[in-house]
Amino acid sequence: MSGGDLERDLDLGDDPVVRPQPESEAELAFEGALRPRSLAEFVGQSKVRGQLELLLRAATMQQRTPDHILLAGPPGLGKTTLAMIVAHEGDRPLRMSSGPAIQHAGDLAALLSSLTPGEVLFIDEIHRMARSAEEMLYLAMEDFRIDIMVGKGAGATSIPLDLAPFTLVGATTRSGLLPNPLRDRFGFTAHLEFYDDGELEEVLRRAAGKLGLDIPAPALAEIASRSRGTPRIANRLLRRVRDYALVHRTEPDVAVVGAALELYDVDAHGLDRLDRAVLDAIVSRFDGGPVGLTTLAAAVGEEADTIESVVEPFLVRIGMVTRTPRGRVATRTAWQHLGVARPSTGALFDDDV
Ligand SMILES: Nc1ncnc2c1ncn2[C@@H]1O[C@H](COP(=O)(O)OP(=O)(O)OP(=O)(O)O)[C@@H](O)[C@H]1O
């Protein structure tokens, strides 16, 4: 396929069905209703759950605020949910903010100085906070204190301000972008992994129960297998299937799941058009790779950040793409998935799996 054909064929438009970010206000409300409220209700991530449980119980026994917690992993795996659970389990108030909302040290100073004792402060996308605010946060996390600068130039003085003890829960899809001094100040870093199909089935069973939907187990398993290892996507696909069954006045069985998800361009592996476009670009345009991230992003007309933090982790996880020092390479599975014959020899496939 030529570059022109490729670009014409891509026309990705706004295709959020399997993008792990929330789609709309309605989805946020829907998510709120389905969110687990306790660690016991939280499905999967057993290692992280065990680690968090210990950390929270130790803090309760010692009557102190829990250590600061960093939650790292791709979008939609439950970072916000875990932050809410940390607050809820310890019966502590929760304040929510995000990196992009903290563009100046003053924004952070206002936030920190208004916290009440024991409050949990959740900062989503913490890697996107302003650098000046990051520096203020070091001291706040360590000593529950900040220095406020008053005046300018030679006459400037810093006035120390004591803060109420708090627990910071930071969430990031790009922990590698956090400066070491910030990363080191978290007492515990949880790396959230993609969920397996059985765990996603459990997420879906709970969600269907809460929504009063009667969906047979094989249909839930089919939705789970197409959910990119991500609870947010599982719940979203559940909604699409529910809508489809409602409009077509039919029972939501496996065939209906297939038809509904085909309508939304979600294939049998849960890949959407952007995932397939990325694979197609590596295979058809760059002969299977290696290709650099920026070049690849330009080829599919998407932000490099989206490719790196959303598309790539899942393609790597299901063995369709490998990362090599020279760039991204499509594996044998990817060529097979696209139905494209792969050249039989060549050093290009040294990294193949
Ligand atoms: N372990 C889980 N068990 C059950 N449901 C879950 C779990 N994790 C996430 N969910 C569901 O998925 C939705 C998305 O989760 P959440 O908002 O916590 O993800 P996130 O990692 O914070 O995503 P983002 O980084 O995009 O904000 C939640 O509303 C919840 O319904």
The ligand as an SDF file (V2000), in Angstrom:
LIG
                    3D

 31 33  0  0  0  0  0  0  0  0999 V2000
  -10.2950   -3.6340   39.5400 N   0  0  0  0  0  0  0  0  0  0  0  0
  -11.4750   -3.1830   39.1380 C   0  0  0  0  0  0  0  0  0  0  0  0
  -12.5840   -3.8450   39.4580 N   0  0  0  0  0  0  0  0  0  0  0  0
  -13.7850   -3.4210   39.0020 C   0  0  0  0  0  0  0  0  0  0  0  0
  -13.9570   -2.3240   38.2290 N   0  0  0  0  0  0  0  0  0  0  0  0
  -12.8830   -1.6310   37.9070 C   0  0  0  0  0  0  0  0  0  0  0  0
  -11.5890   -2.0050   38.3470 C   0  0  0  0  0  0  0  0  0  0  0  0
  -10.7000   -1.1100   37.8700 N   0  0  0  0  0  0  0  0  0  0  0  0
  -11.3900   -0.2170   37.1600 C   0  0  0  0  0  0  0  0  0  0  0  0
  -12.7000   -0.5240   37.1780 N   0  0  0  0  0  0  0  0  0  0  0  0
  -13.7510    0.1750   36.4640 C   0  0  0  0  0  0  0  0  0  0  0  0
  -13.1360    0.8780   35.3730 O   0  0  0  0  0  0  0  0  0  0  0  0
  -13.4560    2.2540   35.4510 C   0  0  0  0  0  0  0  0  0  0  0  0
  -12.1900    3.0340   35.1470 C   0  0  0  0  0  0  0  0  0  0  0  0
  -11.3210    2.9660   36.2340 O   0  0  0  0  0  0  0  0  0  0  0  0
  -10.4660    4.2320   36.7350 P   0  0  0  0  0  0  0  0  0  0  0  0
  -11.1630    5.5120   36.4140 O   0  0  0  0  0  0  0  0  0  0  0  0
  -10.1330    3.9860   38.1530 O   0  0  0  0  0  0  0  0  0  0  0  0
   -9.2010    4.0570   35.8170 O   0  0  0  0  0  0  0  0  0  0  0  0
   -7.8760    4.9550   35.7700 P   0  0  0  0  0  0  0  0  0  0  0  0
   -6.7260    3.9910   35.7510 O   0  0  0  0  0  0  0  0  0  0  0  0
   -7.9110    5.9720   36.8330 O   0  0  0  0  0  0  0  0  0  0  0  0
   -7.9900    5.6140   34.3710 O   0  0  0  0  0  0  0  0  0  0  0  0
   -7.3960    7.0510   33.9310 P   0  0  0  0  0  0  0  0  0  0  0  0
   -5.9300    6.9400   34.0940 O   0  0  0  0  0  0  0  0  0  0  0  0
   -7.8600    7.1350   32.5040 O   0  0  0  0  0  0  0  0  0  0  0  0
   -8.0630    8.0560   34.8290 O   0  0  0  0  0  0  0  0  0  0  0  0
  -14.0160    2.4770   36.8470 C   0  0  0  0  0  0  0  0  0  0  0  0
  -15.1250    3.2960   36.8640 O   0  0  0  0  0  0  0  0  0  0  0  0
  -14.4750    1.1370   37.3390 C   0  0  0  0  0  0  0  0  0  0  0  0
  -15.8580    0.9930   37.1010 O   0  0  0  0  0  0  0  0  0  0  0  0
  1  2  1  0
  2  3  1  0
  2  7  2  0
  3  4  2  0
  4  5  1  0
  5  6  2  0
  6  7  1  0
  6 10  1  0
  7  8  1  0
  8  9  2  0
  9 10  1  0
 10 11  1  0
 11 12  1  0
 11 30  1  0
 12 13  1  0
 13 14  1  0
 13 28  1  0
 14 15  1  0
 15 16  1  0
 16 17  2  0
 16 18  1  0
 16 19  1  0
 19 20  1  0
 20 21  2  0
 20 22  1  0
 20 23  1  0
 23 24  1  0
 24 25  2  0
 24 26  1  0
 24 27  1  0
 28 29  1  0
 28 30  1  0
 30 31  1  0
M  END
$$$$
